Amino acid sequence: MSALVLHEYAQSGNCYKIRLTAAHLGIPLERREYDIMKGETRSQQFLGEVNANGRIPVLQAGNDFLPESNAACFYLADGSDLIPHDRFERADMLHWMFWEQYNHEPNVATLRFWLKWIGEANFTELQRAQYPVKRAAGEAALALMDAHLEHRAFFVLDRLTLADIALYAYTHVCEDGGFDLQRYPCIRAWLDRVAALPGHIPITT
Amino acid sequence: MSALVLHEYAQSGNCYKIRLTAAHLGIPLERREYDIMKGETRSQQFLGEVNANGRIPVLQAGNDFLPESNAACFYLADGSDLIPHDRFERADMLHWMFWEQYNHEPNVATLRFWLKWIGEANFTELQRAQYPVKRAAGEAALALMDAHLEHRAFFVLDRLTLADIALYAYTHVCEDGGFDLQRYPCIRAWLDRVAALPGHIPITT
């Protein structure tokens, strides 16, 4: 594998996913920090060289750039036990990763960003209108996870896969977005299981 | 592979992706239609047996159920030439598929649904407020695709992969959502290339 550089904003759960995957695999990452609050990922240089979509994280492998957090995790983990070797289970892992980006992140992660970085007092009118919708959709996502975990130790197999890593990233800090983990006991037990695994690193690492 | 049943709403681009992937691979699918406008995917039976998330498509393989369109495409195509055999290119294909679900579908597909199924006269206040935001985000997604395709025949390799299938599904009907393909000549040429391939089927199939 070429030398790897993670272009990131360290507090972003999407960036943390990649660091957590790399930590479990023992893969070293060089890290380059951008201040998204100062628009550093919207500069002409970033758009031209790193990601035309103006977003972090981007994983750089040699001269190649890979946007989208879950794709970067897949690249790092390809061929390892973090991806199921069975065809259906591998697709089922991807199901949870696509679900995370469509149903979980736009609600659970967005409310964390809105409440912790922007602040409710500074909401636009549109954010105020979307807030209850994202709250309800975020609670629905957490409830679905809690029900799924009622009789399972991890999301797909009986061990950690990228599905767990992708969902752990924003779920373990969801209280920053005003969600109450006391309502979700199966999620809490799963968060503890993930955090207790050898190789685990916290988001602050 | 077990017998496959596609639980779907045929006009949905997300369902079409799976049929298009199966057509290119010559894999037969049994199809079961649900009327999403009548809430048939929110019934207790559907939520309990098919998908707790209340959404189509779901690909059923024997007694196992796989939600999320792009995960279902990956399952069908796993090991075939529709997925790059090189590790970085495989992840790059997934990058476009995650991008499709995060940046493209919630704008390009949602405006199609809003305009063609709901109708502008029936918009809620929130939909009216979100409309210009989704319009701008949809145009930005199409512009990014057009720029990417300026010097490329397909999204990842010089041949069709799941990235093209995932993005073709809603892009080729984006004018239903009020987008004007005349603004995107490289997308138009790519749509023609995809549609001309042996094995291609239209969304109306």
Interface residues (C-beta under 8 A of the other chain):
Chain A: A52 N53 A61 D64 L66 P67 E68 S69 N70 A71 A72 F74 Y75 D78 G79 R87 F88 R90 A91 D92 L94 H95 M97 F98 W99 Q101 Y102 N103 E105 P106 E125 L126 A129 Q130 V133 L144 A147 H148
Chain B: A52 N53 A61 D64 L66 P67 E68 S69 N70 A71 A72 F74 Y75 D78 G79 R87 F88 R90 A91 D92 L94 H95 M97 F98 W99 Q101 Y102 N103 E105 P106 E125 L126 A129 Q130 V133 L144 A147 H148
